[in-house]
């Protein structure tokens, strides 16, 4: 059932992606035939990218139609490695640990929320003690994502390992499974606020996730890369909050 649901949602996402191409937006996920100087190779975490990236594509492609975007969806750790291997120019990542080898443009700072069906027994609480999730079925991001690891570590600090019944990289799948009462999930507040049909509550001990655009320190970006960074600065100015270091 889970696989069928995810396939249906992925098919819907694929149809939406095709509709973008009807407007001739110069987005290309294969940069093998495009000159490097005219292409920005961007890494995005899947769920965060679902929210952050679409608003950026239109602004960038409208202002700079001469440039192309080559997009890779991966977790933060993989994006960091691809940057190190010079397989990406820039990447959206969850900011944690040392960033001394990176140039960092903070993009968003959000609080992690627990998301559940409206009639769930925890839905009326103002904030959720993490220990209350000990016996709950949880829907999580796939292995290799920093947010998943962060949640697991927080659960372990509270004396239990989370009961993960389904893992996915698709935001629509996570939300739909919550609506279908398969389990609870975690979303950042600026993503959760746009979701209908679910209730999202903060954790009693807040967990903050900072997201930024990064590239190797000292690396000279192409003109296309510089243009992309500038559009990111402007596009996400309204989301930017102080980032804890």
HELIX and SHEET records of a PDB file:
HELIX    1   1 UNK A    2  UNK A   21  1                                  20    
HELIX    2   2 UNK A   36  UNK A   38  5                                   3    
HELIX    3   3 UNK A   46  UNK A   52  1                                   7    
HELIX    4   4 UNK A   54  UNK A   63  1                                  10    
HELIX    5   5 UNK A   76  UNK A   84  1                                   9    
HELIX    6   6 UNK A  130  UNK A  133  5                                   4    
HELIX    7   7 UNK A  146  UNK A  157  1                                  12    
HELIX    8   8 UNK A  171  UNK A  179  1                                   9    
HELIX    9   9 UNK A  189  UNK A  192  1                                   4    
HELIX   10  10 UNK A  223  UNK A  235  1                                  13    
SHEET    1   A 8 UNK A  68  UNK A  73  0                                        
SHEET    2   A 8 UNK A  39  UNK A  44  1                                        
SHEET    3   A 8 UNK A  90  UNK A  94  1                                        
SHEET    4   A 8 UNK A 208  UNK A 216 -1                                        
SHEET    5   A 8 UNK A 102  UNK A 116 -1                                        
SHEET    6   A 8 UNK A 184  UNK A 188 -1                                        
SHEET    7   A 8 UNK A 137  UNK A 141  1                                        
SHEET    8   A 8 UNK A 163  UNK A 168  1                                        
SHEET    1   B 7 UNK A  68  UNK A  73  0                                        
SHEET    2   B 7 UNK A  39  UNK A  44  1                                        
SHEET    3   B 7 UNK A  90  UNK A  94  1                                        
SHEET    4   B 7 UNK A 208  UNK A 216 -1                                        
SHEET    5   B 7 UNK A 102  UNK A 116 -1                                        
SHEET    6   B 7 UNK A 199  UNK A 203 -1                                        
SHEET    7   B 7 UNK A 127  UNK A 128  1                                        
END                                                                             
